[in-house]
Amino acid sequence: MVESLRVVVGFGATRIDGGKNPLGEKPVMAPRKYHINVFFSAVDKAFIADVPDLKYCSAHGKTPQEAMKQVLIAIEAWLATAKAHGKRIPKPRYRPAIYAAAG
């Protein structure tokens, strides 16, 4: 069974964990409005957070909150790597069908 929690990170930037990055002193920020899917994987026995707009950008954690913290770090790393290599940074486009129905 897969439980799902949908979260949208955006409006310029979203700060979590009191602005502290668990891996250092830099604030954890998501600079764009990317949709994040958070769900529990029984196979992995962990919560998974993935970003559909950023290919292969995902993270996991023991709790939904930990998965969110980790995926925000992954988003920063994904964007920094793309920029450093001159790759196109996609605009946030993913919208689950449930939001499309709402208009």
Helices and strands as residue ranges (DSSP letters): E 4-9, G 17-19, E 34-41, E 46-50, E 58-61, H 64-84, H 97-102
